[in-house]
Amino acid sequence: MIASGMVKAMDAAELIEEINHQETLLKIQRRNLRALELQIAQHGPFDVPLHMQTAQDDLRSEIARIERAMRDLRARLRRVQRRAK
């Protein structure tokens, strides 16, 4: 989407396309998290390997990042649509 903090002016179609892309990424990351949670559950609460715990934390952070990006994109889309009226 946007590299190194630069904000690119996008029209409504581009914003919608990016929102759809982020929604797809979010679904994939949530599916990955669910699969990992099943693997973690097989270890029990005290025997979870560190790499699995780290991966779980990373996935949760990535999901939160995507959700924030989607909120921002949707807000930008609303502003663009209001200006177009």
C-alpha positions in Angstrom: 0.0 0.0 0.0 2.0 3.0 1.3 5.7 2.8 1.8 7.8 4.6 4.3 5.0 6.7 5.7 4.3 8.5 2.4 0.6 9.1 1.8 -0.4 8.7 -1.9 -3.5 10.5 -3.2 -6.0 7.8 -4.2 -9.3 8.1 -5.9 -12.3 6.1 -4.8 -11.7 3.2 -7.1 -8.1 2.8 -5.8 -9.2 3.1 -2.2 -11.9 0.4 -2.7 -9.3 -1.9 -4.4 -6.9 -1.4 -1.5 -9.6 -2.0 1.1 -10.5 -5.3 -0.7 -6.8 -6.3 -0.8 -6.5 -5.6 3.0 -9.7 -7.5 3.7 -8.2 -10.5 1.8 -4.9 -10.2 3.8 -6.9 -10.0 7.0 -8.9 -13.2 6.3 -5.6 -15.0 5.5 -3.9 -13.8 8.7 -6.9 -14.7 10.8 -7.0 -18.2 9.3 -3.3 -18.6 10.0 -3.8 -17.5 13.6 -6.7 -20.0 14.1 -4.5 -22.8 12.7 -1.6 -21.8 14.9 -3.9 -21.7 18.0 -4.9 -25.3 17.3 -1.3 -26.3 17.2 -0.6 -24.4 20.4 -3.6 -26.1 22.1 -2.1 -29.5 21.4 0.9 -28.5 23.6 -1.0 -27.5 26.6 -0.8 -24.2 28.4 2.7 -24.6 29.9 4.6 -26.4 27.1 4.1 -24.1 24.2 7.3 -23.8 22.2 8.7 -20.3 22.1 8.7 -20.0 18.3 4.9 -20.8 18.3 4.2 -18.1 21.0 6.3 -15.6 19.0 4.5 -16.5 15.8 1.1 -16.0 17.6 2.2 -12.6 18.9 3.4 -11.6 15.4 0.1 -12.7 13.8 -1.9 -10.8 16.4 0.2 -7.7 15.7 -0.2 -8.0 12.0 -4.0 -8.5 12.3 -4.1 -5.3 14.4 -2.0 -3.4 11.8 -4.2 -4.5 8.9 -7.4 -3.5 10.9 -5.9 0.0 11.5 -5.0 0.3 7.9 -8.5 -0.6 6.9 -10.0 1.9 9.2 -7.7 4.6 7.8 -8.6 3.6 4.2 -12.3 3.6 4.9 -12.1 7.0 6.5 -10.2 8.3 3.4 -12.8 6.7 1.1 -15.6 8.5 3.0 -13.8 11.8 2.7 -13.2 11.3 -1.1 -16.9 10.3 -1.6 -18.1 13.4 0.4 -15.9 15.7 -1.8 -17.3 14.1 -4.9 -20.9 15.0 -4.0 
